[in-house]
């Protein structure tokens, strides 16, 4: 499974998403997503162990 980290213009991570569709929804909600980066497998393990990536997105 692929996970994505979303960053704002300052380079701070503002969301972690499981699909590109999730990223588009956040953009439509007004989240200032400037850069999207695919997470490495070892990084994405944390998402699958801690729950849904949307757990990181408080307003989604």
Secondary structure as UniProt FT lines:
FT   STRAND          4..7
FT   TURN            9..10
FT   STRAND          13..17
FT   HELIX           20..28
FT   TURN            29..30
FT   STRAND          35..38
FT   HELIX           41..50
FT   HELIX           53..56
FT   TURN            58..59
//
